[in-house]
Amino acid sequence: MANNPNSSDFTVGIIGTGAMGRGIAQILATGGMQVLLFDANDGAAEAGREFAERMIRRAGEKGTISDEEAEAAVACLKVVSQLSDLAPADLVIEAVLEDLDIKRQVFTGLEDAVSEDCVLATNTSSLSVAAIAAALKHPGRFAGFHFFNPVPLMKVVEVVNGVETTPKTADILVAVARRTGHEPVRAKDTPGFLVNHAGRGLNTEGVRIISEGITDFAGVDDLLREGGPNFRMGPFELMDTTGLDVSHPVMESIYQQFYEEPRFRPGPLTRQRAAAGLHGRKTGRGFYTYQDNKKVLSPADDVPDTLPEAIWISKAEPAGHEMLTAALSDVVEIDDGQKPSTRSLCLFTPVGRDVTSAAVAEGVEAERAFGVDTMFGLEGRRTLMGTPVSDPDLRDLVHAALAAGDHAVTVIHDSAGFVIQRVVATVVNIACDIAQQRIASPVDIDKAVTLGLGYPSGPLTMGDSVGARQILQVLNAMQEFYGDPRYRPSPWLKRRALLGVSLLTEEN
């Protein structure tokens, strides 16, 4: 097999010197490896080398690396004019167009040019590693090596095992990734690999919520950013940033590649908006409107200020009752009776259920029944949810109580699992099933998602912060309400919830 990936003369060939190839070349050279750049298009390899050199020298000017390190890294970059010039390479990374036939042609030609112990890797983001490897004489030395754009800033790289990839091949790629300062995560060859697979829940569940008329785009985004989970961006902000012309095809592709697995089911909303050209920031209009690449904010609605006479809080969820009582006891009179008095407005803190079901279960009039989500506490943005027949004037009174002390409140229509509960449960459940299928280790799942998607924590850690049993409760209630296998809990989640152990617990 190839030379020691930590040696000073370890040589890496790059085929394709566009945005990805030149970024990979930059970090490899900075890591002290010899880099040979090849591109079939005239002048492209030299342009890629010059770009990598510029970025390296800029890092030296900024003090990120020393001038001596910058000069040494630039000296590692060399352009070659034909595939046979890659013969000295210990590793060759392909970063050409996302076309299966083109990639196969590249590697079949490459096999005759390099030594038998040279490791071959593809930077594909969407094609099957096994499908590319099928054209090779020695598929064991082939794997996916998926970097993210921009390569120098996105510090995660997926090492993807094809069906026949040898452990030594994967180990070499892991060592190379670490030498560049990137964090490698190991994954099996499945649609979306690890990062794009694990990221399915946020966008698709956000779309599902909108399609049910529960709230608007900003309502979903604001709650997920400010309501406790602390996502950097909500799903609609994220899709506007990525571009719906990119996001929607990925959603459809992964859904189809998984033989229409309900957990990944997209909705017609994104297809319609993509067809209308509402792609997001790049077009000035998406789910939001943009001027000078900045989101145009809608004026805030007036917050009601008339408080209710008294509030009764259901004890069906003891933790929610305690939290909501503590939050409102200094704001409004708390009716502590077993049943609400006729003058009290009624609050419920359901887990996974809607407020209609909660009110009916306790024999409370739906007109004066409202739900508040307490799963992530009440310090951030609060959620107020009514039944289909809740009195709007009474809702405003509850809104005023929840907003006291300058708390932001988002008012939504009735939903099993509110907004935050159902999105977080979906994200956690998909991650659990990735672990259950042994696509990646629990630690690598969390690492990939935090580094690749910018989530505030990995999905399994996020599930642990809420509690596996609560996540399971949300999913069970939602599956019962909707009758949709989309919400069926993963066996990984079920067993760890029953045992009371962390979702990061691996099997012996």
C-alpha positions in Angstrom: 0.0 0.0 0.0 1.0 3.6 -0.2 3.8 5.4 1.7 3.3 6.6 5.2 0.9 9.5 4.9 2.8 11.4 7.6 6.1 11.3 5.7 7.5 14.5 4.2 7.6 13.0 0.7 3.9 11.8 0.7 2.6 12.8 -2.7 -1.0 13.5 -3.6 -2.4 14.0 -7.1 -5.4 16.2 -7.7 -7.6 15.7 -10.8 -9.9 18.6 -11.4 -8.8 22.0 -10.2 -12.1 23.9 -9.9 -13.3 25.3 -6.5 -13.1 22.0 -4.7 -9.8 20.7 -6.3 -7.9 23.9 -5.7 -9.2 24.2 -2.1 -8.1 20.6 -1.4 -4.7 21.3 -3.0 -4.3 24.4 -0.7 -4.8 22.5 2.5 -2.7 19.5 1.4 0.2 21.8 0.6 -0.2 23.7 3.9 -0.1 20.2 5.6 3.3 19.7 4.1 2.4 17.1 1.4 3.6 17.2 -2.2 0.7 18.1 -4.5 0.5 17.4 -8.2 -2.4 19.3 -10.0 -3.9 18.0 -13.2 -6.9 19.2 -15.2 -7.9 18.2 -18.7 -8.8 21.8 -19.5 -6.0 23.9 -20.8 -4.7 26.4 -18.3 -7.0 25.2 -15.5 -4.4 23.4 -13.5 -2.1 26.4 -13.5 -5.0 28.7 -12.5 -5.8 26.3 -9.7 -2.2 26.3 -8.5 -2.0 30.1 -8.7 -5.2 30.4 -6.6 -3.9 28.0 -4.0 -0.7 29.9 -3.9 -2.5 33.2 -3.4 -4.6 31.8 -0.5 -1.5 30.3 1.2 0.4 33.6 0.9 -2.6 35.5 2.2 -2.6 33.2 5.3 1.0 34.1 5.8 0.2 37.8 5.6 -2.6 37.4 8.1 -0.2 35.5 10.5 -2.3 32.3 10.3 0.9 30.6 9.3 4.5 31.9 9.3 6.1 33.2 6.1 8.5 30.2 6.1 5.5 27.8 6.3 3.8 29.7 3.5 6.9 29.5 1.3 7.3 25.8 2.0 3.6 25.1 1.2 3.8 27.0 -2.1 6.9 25.0 -3.0 4.8 21.8 -2.6 2.4 22.8 -5.5 3.3 21.5 -9.0 1.3 21.4 -12.2 1.4 18.3 -14.4 0.2 18.0 -18.0 -1.0 14.4 -18.3 -2.4 11.5 -16.2 0.9 9.6 -16.5 2.7 12.4 -14.6 0.7 11.3 -11.5 2.8 8.1 -11.4 4.7 9.1 -8.2 1.5 9.8 -6.3 0.7 7.9 -3.1 -2.9 9.1 -3.2 -5.0 10.7 -6.0 -8.1 12.7 -5.3 -10.6 13.2 -8.1 -12.7 16.4 -8.0 -14.3 16.6 -11.5 -17.9 17.0 -12.6 -20.7 15.0 -10.7 -21.1 12.6 -13.6 -20.8 8.9 -13.1 -19.5 8.1 -16.6 -16.9 10.9 -16.5 -15.6 9.8 -13.1 -15.4 6.2 -14.2 -13.4 7.2 -17.2 -11.0 9.2 -15.1 -10.3 6.3 -12.7 -10.0 3.6 -15.3 -7.4 5.8 -17.1 -5.7 6.6 -13.8 -5.3 2.9 -12.8 -2.8 2.4 -15.6 -0.9 5.5 -14.7 -0.2 5.0 -11.0 1.3 2.2 -8.9 -0.9 -0.6 -7.6 -0.4 0.6 -4.0 -1.6 4.2 -4.8 -4.9 5.0 -3.0 -7.6 6.4 -5.2 -10.4 8.7 -3.8 -13.4 10.6 -5.1 -14.6 13.9 -3.8 -18.2 13.1 -5.0 -21.0 14.5 -2.9 -23.9 12.6 -4.4 -22.8 9.6 -6.4 -22.3 6.1 -5.1 -18.8 5.2 -4.2 -19.5 1.6 -5.1 -20.9 2.5 -8.5 -17.6 4.3 -9.4 -15.5 1.5 -7.9 -17.3 -1.1 -10.0 -15.2 0.0 -13.1 -11.9 -0.5 -11.3 -9.5 -3.5 -11.3 -8.6 -2.9 -7.7 -11.7 -1.5 -5.9 -10.2 -2.2 -2.4 -7.9 0.9 -2.7 -10.8 3.2 -3.6 -13.0 5.3 -1.3 -14.9 8.5 -1.0 -13.1 11.5 0.4 -15.8 14.2 0.5 -14.7 17.7 1.4 -17.1 20.6 1.8 -17.0 24.0 0.2 -15.1 26.2 1.0 -12.6 23.5 1.8 -10.2 25.5 4.0 -13.0 26.8 6.2 -15.2 23.7 6.4 -13.2 21.5 8.8 -14.9 18.2 8.3 -14.2 15.6 5.6 -16.1 12.3 5.1 -14.1 9.2 4.5 -16.6 6.9 2.8 -16.1 3.2 2.5 -17.4 1.5 -0.6 -18.5 -2.1 -0.5 -14.9 -3.3 -1.1 -12.8 -0.5 0.4 -10.1 -2.0 2.6 -9.6 -0.8 6.2 -6.0 0.3 5.3 -7.3 2.6 2.5 -9.7 4.3 4.9 -7.0 4.6 7.5 -4.7 6.4 5.1 -7.4 8.9 4.2 -8.1 9.5 7.8 -4.4 10.2 8.4 -4.2 12.6 5.4 -7.3 14.5 6.6 -5.8 15.0 10.1 -2.5 16.2 8.6 -4.5 19.0 6.8 -6.0 20.1 10.1 -9.4 18.7 9.1 -11.6 16.4 11.2 -12.3 13.0 9.4 -15.5 11.2 10.0 -16.0 7.6 8.7 -19.2 6.7 6.9 -20.6 3.8 4.8 -21.5 4.4 1.2 -25.2 5.5 1.5 -27.2 8.3 -0.2 -26.1 11.6 1.3 -23.2 9.8 3.1 -23.3 11.3 6.6 -23.7 15.1 6.7 -26.4 15.4 4.0 -28.1 12.3 5.3 -28.2 13.6 8.9 -29.4 17.0 7.7 -32.7 15.8 6.1 -34.9 16.4 9.2 -34.5 20.2 9.6 -35.7 21.2 6.1 -38.2 18.5 5.4 -40.0 18.9 8.7 -39.9 22.7 8.4 -41.7 22.3 5.0 -44.2 19.9 6.5 -45.1 22.4 9.3 -45.6 25.2 6.7 -47.7 22.9 4.5 -50.0 22.2 7.5 -50.6 25.9 7.9 -49.2 25.9 11.5 -47.2 29.1 11.1 -45.3 31.0 8.5 -41.6 30.8 7.4 -40.4 33.3 10.0 -42.4 31.6 12.7 -40.5 28.3 12.2 -37.1 30.0 11.8 -37.5 32.3 14.8 -38.5 29.5 17.1 -35.7 27.2 16.1 -33.1 30.0 16.4 -34.4 31.6 19.6 -36.7 29.1 21.2 -34.2 26.9 22.9 -32.5 24.6 20.3 -30.4 27.7 19.1 -29.9 26.6 15.5 -27.7 29.2 13.7 -30.4 29.4 11.0 -33.9 28.0 10.6 -34.7 25.8 7.6 -36.1 28.5 5.4 -33.1 30.9 6.1 -30.8 28.0 5.4 -32.5 27.0 2.1 -32.5 30.7 1.0 -28.7 30.8 1.7 -28.0 27.5 -0.1 -30.4 28.3 -2.9 -33.6 26.3 -3.5 -32.2 25.3 -6.9 -29.6 23.3 -4.9 -31.6 22.3 -1.8 -34.8 20.9 -3.5 -33.0 18.5 -5.9 -31.0 17.1 -3.0 -34.2 16.5 -1.0 -35.8 14.7 -4.0 -32.6 12.8 -4.8 -32.1 11.4 -1.3 -35.8 10.5 -0.9 -35.7 8.6 -4.2 -32.3 6.9 -3.4 -33.7 5.6 -0.1 -36.7 4.1 -2.0 -39.1 6.7 -0.7 -38.3 6.4 2.9 -41.0 8.5 4.7 -38.5 10.1 7.0 -37.0 11.9 4.0 -40.2 12.8 2.2 -40.0 16.3 0.7 -43.1 18.4 0.1 -44.5 20.1 -3.0 -43.9 23.6 -1.5 -40.2 23.7 -2.4 -40.7 22.3 -5.9 -43.3 25.0 -6.6 -41.1 27.8 -5.3 -38.1 26.5 -7.2 -40.1 26.3 -10.4 -41.1 30.0 -9.8 -37.4 31.0 -9.6 -37.6 31.9 -5.9 -34.2 30.5 -5.1 -33.2 32.8 -2.2 -30.5 35.3 -1.7 -29.0 34.7 -5.2 -32.2 35.8 -6.9 -33.3 38.5 -4.3 -36.4 36.5 -3.4 -36.9 33.2 -1.8 -38.8 32.4 1.4 -37.8 36.0 2.3 -37.1 39.1 0.2 -33.5 40.4 0.1 -32.1 43.9 -0.7 -28.3 44.2 -1.0 -28.1 40.5 0.0 -29.7 41.4 3.4 -33.0 39.9 4.5 -35.9 42.5 4.6 -37.5 42.2 8.0 -41.3 42.6 8.3 -42.4 45.0 11.0 -43.1 43.4 14.3 -46.7 42.9 15.4 -48.0 44.8 18.4 -47.8 42.7 21.6 -51.0 42.6 23.7 -50.7 44.1 27.2 -54.0 43.2 28.9 -53.4 40.3 31.3 -55.9 37.6 32.1 -57.7 37.5 35.5 -56.3 34.0 36.3 -54.5 31.1 34.6 -55.0 27.4 35.4 -52.1 25.1 34.3 -52.6 21.4 33.6 -50.7 19.0 35.8 -50.7 16.2 33.1 -47.1 17.0 32.4 -45.6 17.7 35.8 -42.3 19.2 34.6 -44.1 21.5 32.2 -46.6 22.5 35.0 -43.8 23.3 37.4 -41.9 25.3 34.8 -44.8 27.3 33.5 -46.1 28.0 37.1 -42.7 29.4 38.1 -42.5 31.6 35.0 -46.0 33.1 35.4 -46.6 33.2 39.2 -45.2 36.8 39.4 -47.2 37.9 36.4 -50.7 36.6 36.9 -52.8 34.8 39.5 -52.4 31.0 39.3 -55.5 29.0 39.7 -54.2 25.8 41.5 -57.4 23.9 41.6 -57.8 20.4 40.3 -60.2 21.7 37.7 -60.1 25.3 36.4 -62.6 27.8 37.7 -64.9 29.5 35.2 -62.8 32.7 35.3 -59.5 31.0 34.5 -57.8 30.6 31.1 -56.3 27.1 30.7 -52.8 26.3 29.7 -51.4 22.9 28.7 -47.8 21.8 28.2 -48.2 18.7 26.0 -45.3 16.6 24.8 -45.8 15.4 21.3 -49.6 16.1 21.4 -51.7 19.0 20.2 -53.6 21.2 22.6 -57.0 20.0 21.3 -56.2 16.5 22.4 -54.9 17.7 25.7 -58.0 19.8 26.5 -60.4 17.1 25.4 -58.6 14.5 27.6 -59.1 16.7 30.7 -62.6 17.9 29.9 -61.7 21.6 29.4 -63.5 23.8 27.0 -61.4 24.2 23.9 -62.4 27.9 23.5 -60.3 28.8 26.5 -57.5 26.2 26.1 -54.0 27.0 25.0 -50.6 25.2 24.8 -47.1 26.4 25.7 -44.0 24.5 24.7 -41.7 23.9 27.7 -39.4 21.3 26.3 -36.4 23.7 26.0 -37.4 25.9 28.8 -38.9 29.3 28.8 -35.9 31.6 28.8 -35.9 32.1 25.0 -38.7 32.7 22.5 -41.9 31.2 23.8 -44.6 29.3 21.8 -48.3 29.9 22.3 -50.6 27.5 20.5 -54.4 27.5 20.4 -57.1 25.0 19.4 -59.1 25.5 16.1 -61.8 27.2 18.3 -59.8 29.1 20.8 -61.2 32.6 21.4 -58.8 35.1 19.8 -59.4 37.7 22.5 -58.6 35.1 25.2 -55.5 34.1 23.2 -54.3 37.8 23.4 -54.6 37.7 27.2 -52.4 34.6 27.4 -50.0 36.2 24.9 -49.7 39.2 27.2 -48.9 37.0 30.2 -46.2 35.0 28.3 -44.7 38.2 26.9 -44.4 39.9 30.3 -40.7 40.7 31.0 -40.0 41.4 27.3 -40.2 37.7 26.3 -40.6 37.2 22.5 -43.7 35.0 21.8 -44.6 33.2 18.5 -48.3 32.3 18.1 -49.0 29.2 16.1 -52.0 27.1 15.1 -52.6 23.7 16.8 -49.9 21.1 16.0 -48.9 17.8 17.5 -45.5 18.5 18.8 -45.6 22.3 18.4 -42.8 23.4 16.1 -39.6 22.9 18.1 -40.5 19.4 19.5 -41.4 17.9 16.1 -38.3 19.3 14.3 -35.9 18.4 17.0 -37.4 14.9 17.4 -37.2 14.4 13.6 -33.5 15.4 13.5 -32.6 13.2 16.5 -34.5 10.2 15.1 -32.8 10.3 11.8 -29.4 10.5 13.5 -30.4 7.5 15.7 -31.2 5.5 12.6 -27.9 6.4 11.0 -26.3 4.9 14.1 -28.6 1.9 14.1 -27.6 1.1 10.5 -23.9 1.4 11.5 -23.4 4.0 8.7 -21.2 5.9 11.2 -20.3 5.9 14.9 -22.4 8.0 17.3 -19.4 10.3 17.9 -18.7 10.8 14.2 -22.4 11.5 13.6 -22.3 14.4 16.1 -18.9 15.6 14.9 -20.1 15.6 11.2 -23.3 17.5 11.9 -21.7 20.2 14.1 -18.8 20.8 11.8 -20.6 20.2 8.5 -24.0 21.8 9.2 -23.2 24.2 12.0 -25.7 22.8 14.4 -25.3 24.1 18.0 -24.7 20.5 19.1 -24.7 17.1 17.5 -28.2 15.5 17.1 -27.5 12.7 19.5 -26.1 15.1 22.1 -29.2 17.3 21.5 -31.4 14.3 22.1 -29.6 13.6 25.4 -30.0 17.2 26.5 -33.8 16.8 26.2 -33.8 13.2 27.2 -34.2 10.2 25.0 -37.5 9.3 26.7 -39.0 12.7 25.9 -37.9 12.4 22.3 -39.5 9.0 22.1 -42.7 10.4 23.7 -42.9 13.1 21.0 -42.4 10.6 18.2 -44.9 8.1 19.5 -47.5 10.8 20.0 -47.0 12.2 16.5 -47.1 8.8 14.9 -50.3 8.1 16.7 -51.8 11.4 15.7 -50.7 11.5 12.0 -50.6 7.7 11.3 -47.5 8.5 9.3 -44.5 6.1 9.3 -42.4 9.3 8.9 -42.4 9.6 12.7 -41.8 5.9 13.7 -39.0 5.9 16.3 -35.7 4.3 15.4 -34.8 1.1 17.3 -31.7 2.8 18.5 -33.8 5.5 20.2 -36.3 3.1 21.6 -33.8 0.8 23.3 -31.7 3.7 24.8 -34.8 5.4 26.1 -36.0 2.2 27.7 -32.6 1.6 29.3 -32.2 5.2 30.4 -28.8 5.5 28.7 -27.2 8.2 26.4 -28.0 8.1 22.7 -24.2 8.1 22.2 -24.0 4.6 23.8 -22.4 2.2 21.4 -23.1 -1.5 21.5 -20.3 -3.8 22.8 
